[in-house]
Amino acid sequence: MVVVPCSVAELRGKQVATISEWLDSLGMSEYAQRFADNSIDDVSILRDLTDQDLKDIGVPLGHRRKMLRAIAEMVGTASTQIKSAPASEPKPRDDAERRQLTVMFCDLVGSTALSARLDPEDLRGIIAAYHRCCTELVERNAGFVAKYMGDGVLAYFGYPQAHEHDAEHAVRAGLALVEAVPKLATTAGSPLQVRVGIATGLVVVGDLIGAGAAQEQAVVGETPNLAARLQALAEPGAVVIAAATRRLTGGLFDYRDLGTTALKGFAGNVPAWQVLGASAIESRFEAMRTAMTPLVGRDEETDLLRRRWEQAKSGDGQVVLISGEPGIGKSRIAQAVVERLSGEPHTRLRYFCSPHHQDSALYPTIAQLERAAGFRREDTAEQRLAKLEAVLAQGTNDFSEAVPLLADLLSIPTGDRYPPLNLTPQKRKEKTLHAQLVQLARISHATECFCEVRWDFPMLRRAGMQDCGAECAARGLMFFGSPWASG
């Protein structure tokens, strides 16, 4: 379809060929010279004029309004010539590409029973809430919801945008789903449950199939079929993954080996693992590597760190920054230094940023506190509070302020055991950070302290470079991993 606008002169239904004639028709011929002085000499320009333009050439307010109304009437009553172009069939785009993809299938358990028991409108509300929850958690973990299939959800990780840790993102999304869906407030009468299957492999993705609302970008290959079979194998509330996904996620999670299972459509038995949750391994570097290769050509760097450690032991606190391109071996150098210190008494504190917690500036300190307290996944709130008190007892006997502050940081309810602290948000943040620094200082004074900070996070870096450096200067070595890249 081609739209051809008529000229302004034609819009008015008069043979107005010049600006002067148009001004004459409005009874404002006194402005003709002003229009000419500003090179407004063609009627086609009129439709582009604004109130400010007319004001700039010296037209007073009342006359500006009349001119603009006349121009608006001309444009509003414009007739257009519409010429129909020959209809052509749209050519389908072949954007299909071969790539590695992690596919997640999520299925709502017991949906058939729900459909038999509930009114269709009530069931629609439940399914809608379930779909919203899935979409939010998948997208939060850098995934893409490809299709809703009634009570099932198909999601891709690695398409349309690929990330370095797509398999990990998919597993984290699956774990979040099995935790969040039972907490949805619905009219089902009982908590909802889901089961999740995840597989990783080579696919061809991007072909458009179907039409209208049924159109989708299809994935072709073994991977989506395997994910669907693993989902059917999973128990309610479980996440089951394939071998390739297990290999890519390494030690980041705790698993239960399900052995090999015969799956429909697959020639041989297929190994599978149930993901139990995030592992307690402190370092992503260690979690992703099962064996260390010998460190070659880094004697100068490791010797430098060793000398700094000896200076720290003698009472001259040290801070070291290790920076470099991703994969160049920063974490491996740090690991080599730790191995050399294994025979010496020292306290090792480790703080790690996470690409999955970029919105939580204090996540590294939260994770370190949880590791120090020995929290377990199955611990109750009372058990966690007791463990927190035990670890704080190493540094202070006054729990009245430190425990409520740090318990709040760790999302542990204190009940009636500690009175609430009436503090402003800013004061609470300051006191929380101070409580952690006091704990760190007492540990560092008790023994040599080797503190690692991996990646950069504003609050801890500020506290570490200023306060921790002063508190731990007596007997500590702190080194910071690069704030720009991991590796």
C-alpha positions, 0 to 999 in steps of 0.5 A, spaced: 500 500 500 502 506 497 500 513 501 501 519 497 499 526 500 496 532 497 499 539 497 497 544 502 494 548 496 490 542 494 488 540 501 484 547 502 480 546 495 483 552 492 488 554 487 493 557 493 500 556 490 504 561 494 505 563 501 502 570 500 496 567 497 495 563 503 496 569 508 491 573 504 486 568 505 487 568 512 487 576 512 494 576 514 498 579 508 502 583 513 506 577 515 508 575 507 515 579 508 517 576 514 515 569 511 520 570 505 525 573 510 526 566 513 525 562 507 518 560 508 517 560 501 513 553 499 506 551 502 509 544 503 513 547 509 506 550 512 505 543 515 511 543 519 511 549 522 510 550 530 508 555 535 515 557 536 517 557 529 511 563 528 514 566 534 521 566 532 519 570 526 515 575 530 508 573 529 504 575 535 500 570 540 493 571 537 495 570 530 499 564 531 493 561 534 489 562 527 495 560 523 496 554 527 488 552 527 488 553 519 494 549 518 491 543 522 484 544 518 488 543 512 492 537 514 486 534 518 481 534 512 487 532 507 485 527 502 490 521 501 490 517 494 491 510 496 494 506 491 493 498 492 500 495 491 500 488 488 499 483 494 505 479 495 506 473 499 511 474 505 517 471 504 519 467 511 525 468 514 530 463 515 534 465 521 535 458 524 542 457 527 546 451 530 548 453 537 548 450 544 542 451 548 539 449 555 532 447 554 528 447 561 521 443 561 516 445 567 510 441 568 505 443 573 503 436 578 496 434 578 493 439 573 488 434 570 485 433 577 485 440 578 481 441 572 476 435 574 475 439 581 475 446 579 471 451 575 474 453 569 475 460 571 478 458 577 483 453 574 484 459 569 486 464 575 491 458 577 494 457 571 495 464 570 499 465 576 503 459 575 505 462 568 507 469 571 511 466 576 515 461 571 516 467 567 518 472 572 523 467 575 526 464 568 527 471 565 530 473 572 535 468 570 537 470 563 532 465 560 527 466 555 520 463 555 519 460 548 512 457 549 506 455 554 503 449 553 497 449 558 500 446 564 507 446 561 512 451 560 518 451 555 524 455 556 530 456 553 537 458 556 542 461 551 537 463 545 536 468 543 541 471 547 547 466 549 551 467 556 557 464 559 553 460 564 546 458 561 546 451 564 547 454 571 542 459 570 537 454 567 538 450 574 538 456 578 531 457 575 529 450 576 530 450 583 527 457 584 521 454 581 520 448 585 521 453 591 516 459 589 510 455 586 508 451 592 508 458 595 503 461 590 496 464 593 491 460 589 484 457 590 487 450 589 486 448 596 493 445 597 500 447 595 501 447 587 507 443 585 512 442 579 517 438 576 523 440 572 527 437 566 533 440 564 538 438 558 543 441 554 546 440 547 546 442 540 540 444 536 537 448 530 533 454 533 530 459 530 525 456 524 518 460 525 513 454 525 505 455 525 501 462 524 498 467 528 498 466 536 500 459 534 507 461 531 513 459 535 521 459 534 522 451 534 528 448 536 530 441 533 534 436 536 535 431 541 535 436 547 528 438 547 526 431 547 531 429 553 528 435 557 521 433 556 523 426 558 527 428 564 521 432 566 516 426 566 522 422 570 522 427 576 518 427 582 514 433 584 518 438 587 524 436 583 529 438 578 532 433 574 538 434 569 542 431 563 549 429 563 551 435 559 548 440 564 551 436 570 558 437 567 557 444 565 555 446 572 560 442 576 560 443 583 556 449 583 550 444 586 549 438 590 546 432 586 543 425 587 545 420 582 539 417 579 543 412 575 541 410 568 534 410 566 531 407 559 527 413 556 522 413 551 525 414 544 532 413 546 536 407 544 540 406 550 539 408 558 540 415 559 544 418 566 540 423 570 541 427 576 537 430 581 539 437 583 538 438 591 540 445 591 546 450 591 553 447 594 557 449 600 563 450 595 566 457 597 569 458 590 566 458 583 573 457 581 574 451 585 567 448 583 568 448 576 574 444 576 575 437 578 583 437 578 588 442 578 594 443 573 601 445 575 602 452 575 607 454 570 611 461 569 608 464 575 614 464 580 615 471 580 607 473 582 607 467 587 613 469 590 611 476 591 605 474 595 609 470 599 613 476 601 607 480 602 604 474 607 611 474 611 610 482 612 603 481 614 605 476 619 611 480 622 605 486 624 605 490 617 598 489 614 598 488 606 593 489 601 594 486 594 590 487 588 591 481 582 588 484 576 588 481 569 584 479 563 579 473 564 582 466 564 589 469 565 590 465 571 588 470 577 584 465 581 590 460 580 595 464 583 591 465 589 590 458 589 597 456 589 599 461 595 593 458 599 597 451 598 603 454 600 600 456 606 597 450 608 602 448 613 602 454 617 597 456 622 592 462 619 585 464 619 582 464 612 576 469 610 573 468 603 569 473 600 566 472 593 561 476 589 556 472 584 553 474 578 547 472 580 546 477 586 548 483 583 543 487 586 545 485 593 551 489 595 552 485 601 551 478 598 559 476 599 559 478 607 552 474 607 555 468 604 561 468 608 557 469 615 553 463 613 559 459 611 562 461 618 556 459 622 555 452 618 548 453 616 545 447 612 539 447 608 535 443 612 536 448 618 530 451 622 530 458 624 532 456 631 538 452 629 540 458 624 540 463 630 543 458 635 549 457 630 549 465 629 550 466 636 556 461 637 560 464 631 559 471 634 561 468 641 568 468 638 568 475 637 564 478 643 560 477 649 555 482 647 549 479 643 544 485 644 546 489 638 550 484 634 545 478 633 539 482 631 543 486 626 546 480 623 540 476 624 536 481 620 542 481 615 541 473 614 533 473 614 533 469 621 527 471 625 529 472 632 522 472 635 522 475 643 529 473 644 532 480 642 528 487 643 527 490 636 532 495 634 529 502 632 534 505 627 534 509 621 536 505 615 542 508 614 544 507 621 542 500 621 547 499 615 552 503 619 552 498 625 551 492 621 557 493 617 561 495 624 558 489 627 562 485 621 568 489 622 569 488 629 568 480 628 573 480 623 578 484 627 577 480 633 579 474 628 585 477 625 588 479 632 587 472 635 591 469 629 594 471 622 588 472 617 589 471 610 583 474 607 581 473 599 576 478 596 574 476 589 571 481 584 568 488 586 562 490 590 562 497 592 560 496 600 565 491 602 571 494 597 570 501 601 570 498 608 575 493 606 580 498 603 579 503 609 576 500 615 579 493 614 585 495 612 586 499 619 583 493 623 587 488 620 593 491 619 597 488 625 597 481 622 593 480 616 594 480 608 588 482 604 588 481 596 583 483 592 581 479 585 580 484 579 574 488 579 573 488 572 573 480 570 573 473 573 579 468 571 
